[in-house]
Amino acid sequence: MRKWTEVPGDEQLRLREAYQRELDRAPATCSLDEKVTRFAAWLAARDIAFSAEDISRRTR
């Protein structure tokens, strides 16, 4: 399984765009924990590891 930080930026963008299409069909949530859990599960199905730590790294 690749770490999210090892995925090149252009591939991250394609994955985020694809995930947004999934979100458009899914029930909405305001919970950041739930959002991270859902995204991590979606990425895990694509052999990519993601966690809340990956969010905080980006804001540093």
BAVO-185255 format. One line per field, with one value per residue (C-alpha): residue in three letters; residue number from 1; x, y, z. Coordinates in Angstrom, 2 decimals. Example, Ala and Ser with C-alpha at 12.3 -4.5 7.8 and 13.67 -1.06 7.14 Angstrom:
<nodes>
vodren	ALA	SER
lumkol	1	2
xx	12.30	13.67
yy	-4.50	-1.06
zz	7.80	7.14
</nodes>
This chain:
<nodes>
vodren	MET	ARG	LYS	TRP	THR	GLU	VAL	PRO	GLY	ASP	GLU	GLN	LEU	ARG	LEU	ARG	GLU	ALA	TYR	GLN	ARG	GLU	LEU	ASP	ARG	ALA	PRO	ALA	THR	CYS	SER	LEU	ASP	GLU	LYS	VAL	THR	ARG	PHE	ALA	ALA	TRP	LEU	ALA	ALA	ARG	ASP	ILE	ALA	PHE	SER	ALA	GLU	ASP	ILE	SER	ARG	ARG	THR	ARG
lumkol	1	2	3	4	5	6	7	8	9	10	11	12	13	14	15	16	17	18	19	20	21	22	23	24	25	26	27	28	29	30	31	32	33	34	35	36	37	38	39	40	41	42	43	44	45	46	47	48	49	50	51	52	53	54	55	56	57	58	59	60
xx	0.00	1.38	1.26	-0.75	2.40	4.12	1.40	2.46	0.47	-1.18	-2.38	-3.63	-5.67	-7.21	-8.05	-9.64	-11.70	-12.87	-13.70	-15.73	-17.92	-18.52	-19.29	-21.92	-23.90	-23.21	-24.97	-23.49	-21.64	-20.15	-17.90	-14.25	-13.54	-16.21	-14.92	-11.39	-12.67	-14.66	-11.81	-9.30	-11.58	-12.09	-8.34	-7.60	-9.65	-7.13	-4.13	-3.36	-3.01	-4.45	-5.00	-5.87	-2.12	-1.98	-4.32	-2.28	0.94	-0.52	-1.35	2.10
yy	0.00	3.41	6.33	9.35	11.48	9.20	9.73	12.38	15.63	15.09	11.64	13.06	15.59	12.89	10.83	13.80	14.60	10.98	10.94	14.14	12.36	9.69	12.35	13.86	10.61	9.95	11.23	14.50	14.81	17.73	15.49	15.83	12.45	10.83	12.59	11.33	7.82	7.73	9.10	6.72	3.75	4.87	5.25	1.93	0.20	1.75	0.57	4.00	4.71	8.00	9.35	12.59	13.23	13.71	16.69	18.42	18.01	19.97	22.96	23.31
zz	0.00	-0.96	1.43	0.31	0.59	-1.95	-4.56	-7.12	-7.09	-10.48	-9.39	-6.07	-8.03	-10.25	-7.18	-5.38	-8.48	-8.75	-5.05	-5.42	-7.94	-5.28	-2.68	-4.93	-4.59	-0.88	2.24	3.46	6.76	8.67	10.76	9.78	11.37	9.19	6.09	6.75	7.47	4.23	2.11	3.73	3.01	-0.59	-1.08	0.67	-2.03	-4.44	-2.38	-0.89	2.82	4.12	7.63	9.41	9.75	5.98	6.35	9.04	7.05	4.20	6.40	7.90
</nodes>
